[in-house]
Amino acid sequence: EAAARSVLRLSGEPSCCGVAVRGLPALVECLRSGDVQAARPCAKALARLCAGAAERQDAALAAGTLGAVVDCLAAHGGDPSAVAACGLLLQHLATGVGAAARRAAAMEAGVLPAVAAVARRWDGDCAAILACRAAVRSLTRDSAALQSAARTQGVPAQWLL
């Protein structure tokens, strides 16, 4: 019950509570689901869970979050709220203590091509695009090699500035 209350607080959506009781792996698996109504609040909850806590970021990584984000973006890239939540989650995973290892893992998981593919669906400065830009900046921060890799994987150059 305490886990459900925490996730409700983190996601802002009651639909995520049943998943939360089953723990972090269930939240991660929810991102892979074909149900955008379920994936969206779970992505929000995971993003907030990973904000500023290296041990939670590493636990989310170990639970398969990066692959689940790639799957979620592929399945729900047309939903701006789902894209924005995934972008926020990627931002939080790419910061803090141990971020370099998590960034490298994101590259290996194919996060940048997934983000670039979603970016091609959207124009302008909607929340989805802004979250994708911020995620790319976080993932490639302070690394010319990662920025170069991002460009070869289809990320727009202006997103790296």
N, C-alpha and C positions, 0 to 999 in steps of 0.2 A: 504494500500500500504506500509506503514511503517513497519507493522508486516511482510509482505511478504519479504521485503528487509532484515529485521533482521534475519529471518529464513534462507534465502538464504545465508547470511553471516555465520550463525551458522552451517548450514548443508553442505554448499558448493554445493548443488544440487538444480537446479531450479524446479525439479519435486515436491518439498516439499512446494513451495510457496502458491499454491492454498489452501492447507490444513491449512497453518499458518494463513491465513486471518480469518479463522473460530475460531481461538484461541486454547488455551492449550488442552481443551477436544478433539478437532479434531486431534491434534497431538498424543494424547494418544490413541485414537480410531484407528488411522492409524497403530499403533503397532500391533493391534489385527487383522489387515486385512490379507487376504491370499496372498497379493501381496508384495513379498519381495522387489521389486523395490520401492515401496512406504514406506514400514516399515523402511528400512535401513536409508534413509536420515532423517526420522522423529526421529528415535532413536538417531542419531547424533545430531540433533538440540536440542532435549530434554536434552541430556547429557551436551551440552555446555550451555544451558539455566540454568541448575541446578548447574553448577560449582561455588562453593564458595558463594552461596546466599541462606541462610536458608529459607527466605520467598518464593523464587521460588521453592526450594526443597519441602517445605511443600505444596505449591499449586499443584505441580506435583503429590505428594503423594495423596492429596485429590481428584485429578482428576482420580485416578485409575491407575497410572503408574505401580505400582508393579504387579498387575494382568495382565496388558497389556504386561509387559516384560516376564512374565511366558508364556503367550500365544504366544508371538513372538518367544521365544526360542523353544517352542514345534513345531511351524509351520515352522520355518526357521533355526533350529539348524544345518542344513547342509550347510548353507551359512556363510562362515567365516567372511565376512564383517558385516553381521547382528548380529552375535554373538559378535563380537568385539565391535560394537556400543552399544549393550545391556549391555555388561560388563562395558563399560565406564560409561554408565548411572547409573548402580548400584553403581559403585565406588563413583560417585558424590552424590548420594542420601544417602550414608552411612558416609558422612563426615560433619564436621561443627557443628554449634550450633543446638542442638536438634537431633543430629545423633542417640543417643541411642534409641529414640522413633521410628525413621525411620528404624533402624536395627531390632527392635522388630517387626515392621509391616512387614518387608521383610520376617522374619521367619514365621509369620502367613500366609503370602500370598503364601508360598511354593516356594520361590525363590531358596533356596539351592538345593532341589531335582531337580528343573528344570536345574540349572547350572550343577549339577553332571551328569544328563542324557546327556546333550550336551557334557560334557567333555569326556564321554565314546566313542563319535563318532570320536574324534580327537586324534592324537598322536603327540608327539614332542612338539616343542615350536612355533607353528604357532601363528599368532595374535589372533585367537579365544581363544586358550588355555591360552595365556598370559593375555588376558582381563578377562577370567573367574577366573583365579588365583587371579588377583588383586582385582576383585569384592569380592571374598570369603574372602580375607584378610581384606578388608575394612568392610565387613559385620560382621566379627567375631572378629575384633580388640579389644584387652583388655578384652575379656570375655571368661573365661574357659568354662562357661555354653554354650555359643554360639558355641564355637569350638567343644565341645562335641556333640552338636546337629548336627553340620555340619558333623561330622564323622558318626553319626548314620544314616544320610540321604544320605550317599554315596560319600561325598566329600573326595578325596584322602588326606591322612594325610600330605604329603609334601606341599600341598597348604596352610596349616595353619602356616607354618614356615616363 
